[in-house]
Amino acid sequence: MMKALRFHGQRDLRIEDVEIPNCGKNQVKVKPAYVGICGTDLHEYIGGANIIPTTPHPITSEKVPLTLGHEFSGVIEEVGEDVSDINIGDRVVVQPIIYDGTCGACRDGYINCCDNNGFVGLSGWGGGLSEHVVVPRKAVYAVPEKVSLEVAALVEPLAVAWHAVNISPFKKGDSVLVLGGGPIGLAVIQSLKARGAELIIVSEVSPRRKEFAKQFGASYVLDPTKDDIVARVREICGGSGANVAFDAAGVQAGLDQAILAIRARGTLVNIAVWEKAATLHPNSLVFRERKYMGVATYVEGDFQDVLDAIATGKLKPQAMITSKIKMDDIEEKGFKALIHNKDNHVKILVEVSP
């Protein structure tokens, strides 16, 4: 038996003894080292189950209670049959997307858009907040020697931002507006800087997160409760507005401002997962030929790109780690800290077996 943090329902987390998973063909067993607490985990804790299945998931066939943890690094401790390109003792990060491989989106190569998608640590197949987890060989990426296991646990949220920037129309020289200075917003700033962005404007309320935004490379940090975001962005961008905006906040007021703050033929990229329906006036897009696009997590290759960027120093995300805690303290020092003291945290890591 092994220890695992299990989600049973709203504000109901339990460290329980569960069976140690067996490592099968084309699989690897990983001993998790560090696990990040994600905004999705927090939303599930506060108001779930939402994403976590309450009926059997179409791929994993699992439902509540489930083991949490989808942002994690670890060490290979067993390899299954037909796995010959990775070894016991190798340090890895896990790409947690679960996909069927047969739907139209998967056949087109868009595993992040799978009709039946899920995530290790949210939909079954165990999770990082356990002593052992078994995943497909193709889900693990070797961590370069220069990258610590702590920083490797940041690869998943960084890959979300990297992918968003990658498929957006951003090009070097463009002006950019970023809504939200939380973990994903800060990851977007870093990804933009790594791609050569020179003018990044961030809209954020929290004083501490404003400081983080500046630290990671924001050119201007505006406060939507004090600044006229539309007017200021246009002023900063020479009267035209931003070329591209990234919404990592998911609030109606921010959406309204961002659409008007991008220039003619500009693009608003939505990364945020919205808790409720938003309203959008199509004429705000039509008469300026603006575009509104959604992005979802990441695709094959994004994890490797992020690992390479960290190893070469293009990304330096260490400062995103604002606390490291033990699994026994996860509810008080992890989830509740992010609820009651979120302005002073970016990413809390859980030390499972450092």
C-alpha positions in Angstrom: 0.0 0.0 0.0 1.0 3.6 -0.5 -0.1 7.1 0.7 -2.1 9.3 -1.7 -4.0 12.5 -1.4 -7.6 11.8 -2.6 -10.3 14.1 -3.6 -13.7 13.0 -2.2 -15.7 16.2 -2.9 -16.0 19.8 -2.0 -13.4 20.7 0.7 -13.0 17.0 1.3 -9.3 15.9 0.9 -8.0 12.8 2.5 -4.6 11.1 2.7 -5.4 7.5 2.3 -3.7 4.1 1.8 -4.3 2.9 -1.7 -2.9 0.0 -3.8 0.5 0.6 -5.4 -0.1 0.6 -9.2 1.5 -2.1 -11.4 3.8 -1.1 -14.2 2.6 -2.6 -17.5 3.7 -2.7 -21.1 4.8 0.7 -22.5 4.5 2.2 -19.1 6.8 3.6 -16.5 6.4 3.9 -12.7 7.4 7.3 -11.3 8.2 8.3 -7.8 6.8 11.9 -7.6 9.2 14.4 -6.2 7.5 17.9 -6.3 3.9 18.7 -7.2 2.4 22.1 -7.9 -1.0 23.0 -6.6 -2.9 24.3 -9.7 -5.8 26.7 -9.9 -7.8 23.8 -11.3 -7.1 21.8 -8.1 -8.2 24.8 -6.1 -11.5 25.3 -8.0 -12.3 21.6 -7.5 -11.6 21.9 -3.8 -13.7 25.0 -3.4 -16.7 24.1 -5.6 -16.1 20.6 -7.1 -16.5 18.2 -8.4 -16.5 20.0 -11.8 -13.7 18.6 -14.0 -13.1 15.6 -11.8 -15.6 12.9 -12.9 -18.5 11.8 -10.8 -19.4 9.2 -13.3 -16.8 6.8 -14.9 -14.4 8.7 -17.2 -14.7 7.5 -20.8 -11.0 6.6 -20.9 -9.9 5.8 -17.4 -13.3 4.4 -16.2 -12.6 6.1 -12.8 -14.6 8.5 -10.8 -14.5 10.3 -7.4 -12.6 9.6 -5.1 -9.5 10.2 -7.2 -5.8 11.0 -6.5 -4.8 14.6 -7.2 -1.7 16.2 -8.7 -1.1 16.9 -12.4 1.9 19.3 -12.2 4.8 17.2 -11.1 8.3 15.9 -11.5 9.8 12.7 -10.2 12.2 9.8 -10.7 11.7 6.7 -12.8 11.6 3.6 -10.5 10.4 0.9 -12.9 10.0 0.5 -16.6 7.6 -1.8 -18.3 7.9 -4.2 -21.2 9.0 -2.6 -24.5 10.4 0.5 -22.8 14.1 0.8 -23.6 14.8 4.5 -24.1 14.5 5.6 -20.4 16.1 4.1 -17.3 15.5 3.6 -13.6 16.8 6.6 -11.8 16.2 9.1 -14.6 14.6 12.4 -13.5 11.4 13.2 -15.4 8.4 15.5 -15.7 5.0 14.1 -16.6 2.8 15.5 -19.3 -0.6 14.6 -17.8 -3.0 14.8 -20.8 -5.1 11.7 -21.2 -6.5 11.2 -24.7 -8.1 8.5 -26.7 -6.0 8.8 -29.9 -8.9 7.9 -32.1 -11.2 10.9 -32.2 -11.1 13.5 -35.0 -9.0 16.0 -33.0 -6.5 13.3 -32.0 -6.2 12.1 -35.6 -5.4 15.7 -36.6 -2.6 15.8 -33.9 -4.5 17.9 -31.4 -4.4 15.7 -28.3 -5.3 18.7 -26.2 -8.6 18.9 -27.9 -9.5 15.2 -27.6 -13.3 14.6 -27.4 -12.7 12.4 -24.3 -9.7 14.1 -22.8 -8.7 14.1 -19.2 -5.6 14.5 -17.0 -3.6 12.3 -14.7 -4.3 13.7 -11.3 -7.8 14.9 -12.2 -9.4 12.1 -14.2 -7.8 8.9 -13.0 -4.6 6.9 -13.5 -3.4 8.1 -10.1 -1.6 11.5 -9.6 1.5 13.2 -8.4 0.2 13.5 -4.9 1.1 9.9 -4.1 4.1 7.8 -3.4 4.0 6.1 -6.8 2.3 6.7 -10.1 2.2 4.7 -13.4 1.9 6.6 -16.7 2.4 5.8 -20.4 6.1 6.1 -21.5 5.1 8.8 -24.0 3.9 11.0 -21.1 7.3 11.5 -19.5 10.1 13.8 -20.5 13.7 13.7 -19.3 14.7 16.6 -17.1 18.0 18.2 -18.3 20.9 18.0 -15.8 20.9 21.8 -15.3 17.2 21.8 -14.2 16.2 21.0 -10.7 13.2 18.8 -9.9 11.6 21.8 -8.1 11.7 23.9 -11.3 10.7 20.9 -13.4 7.4 20.8 -11.5 6.7 24.2 -13.1 6.9 22.9 -16.6 3.2 22.0 -16.9 1.9 25.6 -16.3 4.8 27.0 -18.3 3.8 24.7 -21.2 0.2 26.1 -21.1 1.6 29.6 -21.6 4.3 28.5 -24.1 1.6 26.9 -26.2 -0.7 29.9 -26.0 2.1 32.2 -27.3 3.1 29.6 -29.8 -0.2 29.4 -31.6 -1.1 33.0 -31.2 -0.2 35.5 -34.0 2.4 37.1 -31.8 5.6 38.0 -33.5 8.7 39.9 -32.3 8.0 43.6 -32.2 4.3 43.2 -31.3 2.8 45.0 -28.3 1.1 42.7 -25.9 -1.5 43.0 -23.1 -1.7 40.3 -20.5 -4.8 40.1 -18.2 -3.9 38.6 -14.8 -0.7 38.2 -12.9 -1.3 34.7 -11.5 0.8 31.7 -12.3 -0.4 31.4 -15.9 -0.2 35.2 -16.5 3.3 35.3 -15.2 4.2 32.2 -17.3 2.9 34.1 -20.4 5.1 37.0 -19.6 8.1 34.8 -19.4 7.2 32.9 -22.6 6.8 36.3 -24.4 10.2 37.5 -23.2 11.8 34.3 -24.3 10.3 34.9 -27.8 11.6 38.5 -27.9 8.7 40.6 -26.8 9.7 44.1 -25.9 6.4 45.8 -24.9 4.3 43.8 -22.4 1.5 45.5 -20.5 -0.1 43.6 -17.6 -3.4 44.3 -15.9 -3.4 43.1 -12.3 -5.0 44.2 -9.0 -2.8 42.4 -6.4 0.2 44.5 -5.3 2.4 41.4 -4.8 1.5 40.0 -8.2 2.3 43.4 -9.7 5.8 43.1 -8.3 6.1 39.6 -9.8 4.9 40.8 -13.2 7.6 43.5 -13.2 10.2 41.0 -12.0 9.5 38.6 -14.9 9.6 41.3 -17.5 6.4 43.4 -17.8 7.1 46.8 -19.3 4.0 48.4 -17.7 1.8 47.1 -14.9 -1.7 48.7 -14.7 -4.4 48.3 -12.0 -7.9 47.9 -13.5 -9.4 49.3 -10.3 -7.5 52.6 -10.8 -6.5 52.8 -14.4 -8.6 53.1 -17.6 -7.1 50.0 -19.2 -8.4 50.8 -22.7 -7.1 54.4 -22.7 -3.8 53.5 -21.2 -3.0 50.6 -23.5 -3.9 52.7 -26.5 -1.7 55.5 -25.2 1.3 53.2 -24.5 0.8 51.6 -28.0 0.9 54.9 -29.9 -2.8 55.3 -30.2 -3.6 52.0 -31.9 -3.9 49.5 -29.1 -2.1 46.2 -28.5 -1.4 43.7 -31.3 -2.2 40.7 -29.1 -3.8 40.2 -25.7 -3.8 37.1 -23.5 -6.6 36.6 -21.0 -5.3 34.6 -18.1 -7.9 36.0 -15.7 -11.3 35.0 -17.0 -13.5 37.9 -15.7 -16.1 39.8 -17.6 -14.7 43.2 -17.0 -11.3 42.2 -18.2 -12.8 40.6 -21.4 -14.7 43.8 -22.1 -11.5 45.9 -21.7 -9.2 43.6 -23.6 -11.4 43.5 -26.7 -11.4 47.3 -26.9 -7.7 47.6 -26.0 -6.5 45.6 -29.0 -6.0 47.3 -32.3 -7.8 46.8 -35.6 -7.1 43.2 -36.7 -5.6 42.5 -33.3 -6.2 39.2 -31.5 -7.5 38.3 -28.0 -6.2 34.9 -26.9 -8.3 33.3 -24.2 -6.3 30.9 -21.9 -8.6 31.2 -18.8 -11.1 28.5 -17.9 -14.3 30.4 -17.1 -16.4 29.5 -14.1 -19.6 30.9 -15.8 -20.7 32.1 -19.1 -19.4 35.4 -20.4 -21.0 37.9 -22.8 -19.4 39.2 -25.9 -20.6 41.9 -28.3 -19.7 40.6 -31.8 -19.8 44.1 -33.2 -16.7 44.9 -31.1 -14.9 42.3 -33.2 -16.6 42.9 -36.5 -16.1 46.6 -37.0 -12.4 46.4 -36.2 -11.8 43.0 -37.7 -10.5 41.8 -34.4 -10.2 38.1 -33.6 -11.0 36.1 -30.5 -9.4 32.6 -30.1 -9.3 29.9 -27.4 -6.3 27.8 -26.5 -6.2 24.6 -24.5 -3.3 23.4 -22.5 -0.5 22.1 -24.8 0.4 19.7 -27.5 3.3 17.2 -28.1 6.5 19.1 -28.2 5.6 21.9 -25.8 7.0 20.2 -22.7 10.3 19.6 -24.5 10.5 23.2 -25.7 9.9 24.5 -22.2 12.6 22.2 -20.7 15.0 23.3 -23.4 14.2 27.0 -22.7 14.8 26.5 -19.0 18.1 24.6 -19.6 19.4 27.3 -21.8 18.3 30.2 -19.5 15.7 31.6 -21.8 13.1 30.8 -19.1 14.1 31.5 -15.4 11.0 30.5 -13.5 12.5 29.7 -10.1 11.0 32.8 -8.4 7.5 31.5 -9.1 8.0 29.0 -6.3 6.7 30.9 -3.2 6.4 28.0 -0.8 7.4 24.3 -0.4 5.3 22.2 2.0 4.9 18.6 3.0 1.9 16.5 1.9 0.6 16.2 5.5 0.2 20.0 5.5 -1.3 20.3 2.1 -4.8 21.4 3.1 -3.8 24.1 5.7 -0.5 25.3 4.1 -1.5 24.6 0.5 -5.1 24.9 -0.4 -6.2 27.2 2.4 -3.1 29.4 2.0 -4.0 29.9 -1.7 -7.6 30.8 -0.7 -6.8 33.2 2.1 -3.4 34.5 1.1 -3.3 34.0 -2.6 -1.9 37.5 -3.3 1.4 36.5 -1.7 1.7 33.2 -3.6 2.4 32.2 -7.1 3.1 28.5 -6.9 3.1 26.3 -3.8 5.0 23.0 -4.3 4.3 19.9 -2.3 7.4 17.8 -1.5 6.3 14.3 -1.9 9.8 12.6 -2.0 12.5 15.2 -2.9 
